[in-house]
Amino acid sequence: MTLQPEAGDARPFGITRVDHTGITVSSLKDSLDFWVGTLGFQHLYTWDFKNDAFIENLVGLKVLR
């Protein structure tokens, strides 16, 4: 892959699809404001998970109870 654009091409490459991504954030509202409002991503849904050992291990954070 080359990072030099070809003649007439403004970008050397483009992301056309992202499938499964998880991001742990401290503020869902602030994060959505950035990802949707600033970067233009589309927010499809939000899942609420029960805070248990599996989720704490998955995201790498202990939830304060």
C-alpha positions as CSV (number, residue, x, y, z in Angstrom):
1,M,0.0,0.0,0.0
2,T,1.3,3.5,-0.8
3,L,0.5,6.6,1.2
4,Q,0.9,8.8,-1.8
5,P,-2.4,9.6,-3.5
6,E,-2.7,8.9,-7.2
7,A,-3.3,11.7,-9.7
8,G,-6.7,13.2,-9.1
9,D,-7.3,11.3,-5.8
10,A,-7.6,13.6,-2.8
11,R,-7.1,10.7,-0.3
12,P,-4.7,7.8,-0.4
13,F,-7.3,5.4,1.1
14,G,-10.6,5.5,2.9
15,I,-12.4,3.4,5.5
16,T,-15.7,2.1,4.0
17,R,-16.9,0.0,6.9
18,V,-16.3,-0.8,10.6
19,D,-18.1,-3.8,11.9
20,H,-17.7,-4.5,15.6
21,T,-16.0,-2.0,17.9
22,G,-16.2,-1.4,21.6
23,I,-14.9,1.7,23.4
24,T,-15.0,2.3,27.2
25,V,-15.6,5.9,28.1
26,S,-16.1,8.0,31.2
27,S,-19.0,10.0,29.8
28,L,-21.3,8.5,27.2
29,K,-22.9,11.8,26.5
30,D,-19.6,13.6,25.9
31,S,-18.4,10.7,23.8
32,L,-21.5,10.7,21.6
33,D,-21.3,14.5,21.2
34,F,-17.8,14.0,19.8
35,W,-18.3,10.9,17.7
36,V,-21.7,11.9,16.2
37,G,-21.6,15.7,16.5
38,T,-18.0,16.3,15.6
39,L,-16.9,13.3,13.5
40,G,-20.3,12.6,11.9
41,F,-20.7,9.0,12.9
42,Q,-24.2,7.6,13.1
43,H,-25.4,6.4,16.6
44,L,-27.3,3.2,16.0
45,Y,-28.1,2.0,19.6
46,T,-26.8,1.9,23.2
47,W,-26.8,-1.3,25.2
48,D,-27.1,-1.2,29.0
49,F,-25.2,-4.1,30.6
50,K,-25.6,-5.4,34.1
51,N,-22.4,-4.7,36.0
52,D,-20.9,-8.1,36.8
53,A,-17.5,-9.7,36.9
54,F,-17.7,-10.6,33.1
55,I,-18.3,-7.0,32.1
56,E,-15.7,-5.7,34.5
57,N,-13.1,-8.1,33.0
58,L,-14.2,-7.3,29.4
59,V,-13.8,-3.5,29.7
60,G,-10.9,-3.7,32.2
61,L,-12.5,-1.5,34.9
62,K,-14.0,-2.3,38.2
63,V,-17.4,-0.7,38.7
64,L,-18.0,1.2,42.0
65,R,-20.9,-0.4,43.7
